[in-house]
Amino acid sequence: MLDNIGSKVRYFRELKGYSQDDMARLLKTTLKTYGNLERDNNKTIDIEKLGKVAELLGVGVEDFFEVKSKSTLLAQNGNGDNNHSNSLSIYGINSTHQDLAHALDKSSQEISFLKKENALLANENGNLKEIIALMKSAK
């Protein structure tokens, strides 16, 4: 169950634009310790630390765990081999259609947030330009 958590953490970190150094600093840990998380070198994972990682990356802890849908479970044959016709592999993550829809929804929310933030920054930029112009004219 702990397999591939590191690759999922790495995927979301890269999506967010953070480096491993950034994450280690934000988590107040060493680069080696954080790197071990991404390389799945830990036999156990502190759920509180994983929660902090998820919070920094703007995802839920559940996004780090593989949740199989009924269709994926039904696609398993008697030998335990998976028929992956109902799932896609992205960055080493087995994603069902539901997972992809969830990721698309998160991406849409992120885009919406960034558009609002961009509008606020553009407004602030305009205000600062006005202040500079007033300061120049007051000289």
Secondary structure as GFF3:
##gff-version 3
##sequence-region A 1 139
A	DSSP	alpha_helix	5	16	.	.	.	ID=ss1
A	DSSP	alpha_helix	20	26	.	.	.	ID=ss2
A	DSSP	alpha_helix	31	38	.	.	.	ID=ss3
A	DSSP	alpha_helix	47	57	.	.	.	ID=ss4
A	DSSP	three_ten_helix	61	64	.	.	.	ID=ss5
A	DSSP	alpha_helix	70	74	.	.	.	ID=ss6
A	DSSP	three_ten_helix	84	86	.	.	.	ID=ss7
A	DSSP	beta_strand	88	90	.	.	.	ID=ss8
A	DSSP	beta_strand	93	95	.	.	.	ID=ss9
A	DSSP	alpha_helix	97	138	.	.	.	ID=ss10
###
